[in-house]
Amino acid sequence: MNPFTTLTGIAAPLLRANVDTDLIIPKQFLTTLVRSGLGRHLFDELRHDLEGREVPDFILNREPYRKAAILLSGPNFGCGSSREHAPWALLDFGIRCVVAPSFADIFFNNCFSNGVLPVVLPAESIARLAAEAGPLIVDLPTQTVSGAHCGFRFEIEAARKAALLEGMDEIKRSEANLADIEAYETRRRVEAPWLAIGGR
Amino acid sequence: MSPRTLYDKIWDEHLVATRADGTSLIYIDRHLVHEVTSPQAFEGLVLAGRALRRPDNILSVADHNVPTVDREKGIADETCRLQIEALETNVKAHGVPYIPLLDDRQGIVHVVGPEQGFTLPGTTVVCGDSHTSTHGAFGALAFGIGTSEVEHVMATQTLPQRRSKNLRVRFEGTLPPGTGAKDLALRLIGQIGTAGGTGCVMEYTGPAVRGLSMEGRMTLCNMSIEGGARAGLVAPDDTTFAYVAGRPLAPKGALWDAAVAHWRTLASDPEATFDQEVVVELRDLAPQVTWGTSPQWVTDITGRVPDPAQARNAEERDAILRALEYMGLEPGTPMEAIGIQAVFIGSCTNGRIEDLREAALVARGRKVAQGVRALVVPGSGLVKRQAEAEGLDRIFLEAGFEWRQPGCSMCLGMNEDRLEAGVRCASTSNRNFEGRQGRGSRTHLVNPAMAAAAAVAGHFTDVRRMELR
């Protein structure tokens, strides 16, 4: 995973509640066998009409938002399906940070697995960030999002922050607990022997 | 030890290590794998040179994009076929137990797991699918994960986790006639909203929940994710044990007795404290129908499409306006006056035998209304076989329903079971999001009897007024 430290970029406002992962990346693109290439299908049903032409007034089809690196949205962002294709699509489009008043749980986790930073800020702060004409700066070490006229500090769990700053391989980290895992399995075989499938 | 909730007990029992940064490593007992969210996980393992730690604790089956007709003839859609072939190649290469596409046991992961006795009380169950919450019906801590986490579980059999909050849902009273588990779930979500359970594990309690069959409990827990919760739980009891007993992968003999003795200790202690509590009054519960593009936008069948002018604030008004425009609905329209063109009975929410029986009671001796296409898609091959043994397929076919092969089908339309733009559907599935069943399609969530009633009436209708045969 690529580390996340600071990000300066255009922030696209999509200020609606309950942006679900079906909307972020519709089902017809989930048959892919790889993680890359989903950016062109990000928000497909909002971005393209039935003939596949761009919908001119959709935010990501307008300048300067075609190059957005940050997305500003409403509460409960990423609700619905667990598809990790949602952060993959954001990332592939070039969006590495989503700012919203709240996030759905699975999407929130999936962001951290991919070096995408989900920032929780109150709706009023997001509205002020959306009013900024120029690019925003997201600074993870100081936990701030700021534009030319306003800036806000956000909270993030220390472990999440450290993992993003480092670009940590979470599996490798859990493998460091291998002795604990083996001890647990040995204990469970005695305490809950009914869990063994096929005698294992 | 201080009093603990069911969730606390399962958590404590699965704690492998607490790390310096405060996160916990939790052991995963059961991992369900399907074709859509696993290829990148297998690829990641191979690229990193990692092996699967416990392939014996995985059950894999293709469900999301499988065809529901003529599957013996192969899969026409090439991308779907390639994804299923990739799953077959991967499970073979890594020694993962797999139920083949043409096997009677094939079906939706969340129907198959319980059916096979793979899902057990007190276990941790994960799957790269948000509706993994279904398995909470057994008193298992079950939740959906992303593909990176699928890979993590394959490699380590653990997941780094943060403890969720305990939320108790108390259903007050008993289920009125004509209502079921789906109505419990929709009423709850209507009350707390789709983010109401965020950060929480919900435990469902009350006499109505105790009275539910395992099928009903699965329907209820299935929709926990639609209320934003990480997982839903029902404490295991004799109903649970009677369901699990004798299933192919369930423990037998002395192991079974030991297991049940332990499972009986899992209920929340009477003195346990919950971080939050929600009370849902059932006295006036009617069959529920959603009207919007979020499961929280729901009303009674006797209700009407809401008026955006009565929204609590500008944001809500705008959101409702957008939903009504998408749904093609006028404020104030009685729900019973809304005509439909499609019906979908199936999914991990309502694709089990009991659901099909309820729908068949309504369909028997009636005909699907003209201009309505109605699909019945059993949740698994075993559900299909059971239904056919009971003659339910005949009832549906004679009424003009299509009787299909098992899979996720039109719940999400990854296969060809998709709706055209503008088509309105009475669906027993779990999500009415924009485009969920096909781009521009309009989904209304209902229980199986209500879906069958809409099929024969051609519009939503109160199933409580219909004679059941």
Interface residues (C-beta under 8 A of the other chain):
Chain A: R16 A17 N18 D20 D22 L23 P26 K27 Q28 L30 T31 T32 L33 V34 R35 E45 L50 G74 P75 N76 C79 G80 S81 S82 R83 E84 P87 S102 A104 D105 I106 N109 N110 S113 N114 E157 A158 A159 A162 E170 I171 R173 S174 E175 N177 D180 I181 Y184 E185 R188 A192 P193 W194 L195 I197 G198 R200
Chain B: V16 A17 R19 D21 G22 T23 L25 Y27 D29 V36 T37 P39 Q40 E43 A48 R50 R53 R54 D56 N57 H64 N65 T79 C80 L82 Q83 A86 F118 L120 G122 T123 G128 D129 S130 T132 F143 G144 I145 G146 T147 S148 E149 E151 H152 A155 T156 Q157 T158 L159 P160 R162 T194 A195 T198 G199 I225 G228 R230 L249 P251 L255 W256 A258 A259 H262 S294 E315 D318 A319 R322 L412 G413 M414 A421 R431 F433 E434 G435 R436 R439 G440
